[in-house]
Amino acid sequence: MLESLRNKIKEILLSEVKDIIMTARNENMIVVEEKGNGDSATIADVKIGELFSRILPEILPNSIVINEEDFSEQVFEKMKTTRYIWIVDPIDGTKAFRTPNNNEYCVGIGLLDNLNPVLSLVYLPEYEFNGEKGLMFEAIDTEEGAKLNGRNILVTDKDNLSELLCIDHIHRDTELNEIEKKISSKCGKREKIRAYEGHSTLANYALVVADNLNRIFTRRNANLWDVEQSAYIVEKAGGVVFYNDGTDIFPLDLNRLNVKVDENGNNFLIIDSNIACAKTIKTEILSLIK
């Protein structure tokens, strides 16, 4: 069943979704909603969200869809009693999407079965990496592990934090917090943690894997749909994503999620701060941040 679901979603991503993205990107970038703090929803966000909210329950009956563009507290309550839950971010990195020549945006689709991830797809239609343009990350609950453009991807064999490149904390804050400072202190001259706007959390989590986990990625106060899909890809590639207290992110703990509503009525589903890295250095990171 999972392979069939994956193949159907990949087909949709590479056809209808890609068409929506390219039309909006090249011709008609209509902003439907300004969300504040630089966030927004474009016509592409809305159309892709509507597409998956309709199609996903059709291809998997009795499932619900957690979609950034129409999330509510009522939907969160349904998560507590539903076995199959889709997590959808129609466009993660909308500010990058709206910026010419900035390709660090993506579409993320994930499936939870009793709060355990079993399928994930993260699609970067324009991102260039190692000579390839357009990246499709995927993982399903089989022995095949994670894949990038159809090829298996595995973690690094390095086992020392000082040998790794600590790179790119993606957050609108301009200063590192205490945990990030402690991690970066072990990277010496290799330290490249920085903060900047407009890039996709999902995309950067996925690129942790593309770079064979020669990166460490931290994220604070993200929405669930900004993290879950790529976190599963990291884990299926042999890495780990964990909270600052060392607890692994999966199986998903609903007590680690908080529904928030801003002054404009936008709904958010915030997950606790977390770190993605190679399993070999998790213990060393935890010893630094405690």
Secondary structure, DSSP 8 states (H G I E B T S, - for coil): -HHHHHHHHHHHIIIIIHHHHHHHHHT---EEEEEETTEEEEHHHHHHHHHHHHHHHHHSTTEEEEEGGG--HHHHHHHTT-SEEEEEEEEE-HHHHTSTT----EEEEEEEETTEEEEEEEEEEEEEETTEEEEEEEEESSTT-EEETTEEE-------GGGS--B----S-SS--HHHHHHHTTSGGG-B----SS--HHHHHHHHHHTTT-S-EEE-SEEGGGTHHHHHHHHHTTEEEEETTS-BS-S--GGGEEEEE-TT--EEEEE--EEEEEGGGHHHHHHHH-
